[in-house]
Amino acid sequence: MEFRDFIQLLVTGISEGSIYALIALGFTLIFKCTNVISFAQGEFAVLGSLLMVTFSEFLHLPIVVSFVITVVIVAGVGALFELTTIRPLVRGSASILNIIIATIGVSMVLKTLAKLFWGREPVGLSSFGGDKPIEFLKAFVHPQSPWILSLSLVILTAMIVFLDYTRQGRALKACAEDAFAAKLMGISAQRVVFYSVVLSAALGAASGILIAPITYAQYDLGIIYTIKGFSAAVLGGMQNPLGAMVGGILLGLLETFGVFFLSSGYKDVITLGVLLVVLFLMSEGIFSSKEKR
């Protein structure tokens, strides 16, 4: 392997891993508050990518405006998801399994609606930085990669700040640690769950927008995003938001270098292999022994 190949693989792996980290963080936020794994998370990414194409490519709105509108709309879908699915089931004391199955049903509904509105064919989204590859240390990387890296870093940093330094974020963490004690302190667990689902949907939308110029936007990619994000969350630790972020980066690097040394056909196999190994050997993730944020 030449040095330029290493650099190109490194940038690509971190870029894809940043997307996985955003989706994984969405899984973690909901899981910490409800102990539920929401399998609708990948569909929020798909919805974000398709809406971004609509606003940016078809309606020709500025990228920033399209980005903000898309995230707000998907966050609204997340709010509707919490109000109509998560909240009634939690209030009715439904089992965790029943709630998980309900999230699978919601994902199927969103996938079907996406197919009806946008069709079966993939649609492209222009890179935020143009179409010309960027030369970096003698390697050529996709023009979208710097945008993925920079915006993902901003979003992930903002999430850490939100969780650690805002009232809503501290309330979310308190409910995740002990919902009963948080309720005694006057924190509304119902409101915290609502915030977590809305934030998860917004994170999913952002991830779908950022990766769309590389993978295209297509209605049936939700299951792929779900598997990648869930694997990254399990790898880092479902109870650890920072671990989920690191898990996403590690998964992206493993996939990219694995494809280079093996074949592109093994990309998804690597993801599933990592998931199985972690579940068998360290079911709580590689950061389970560290203090939860």
Summary of the structure (lengths in Angstrom):
residues: 293
radius of gyration: 18.6
end to end distance: 38.2
largest distance: 59.6
contacts: 1091
relative contact order: 0.21
helix: 76%
strand: 3%
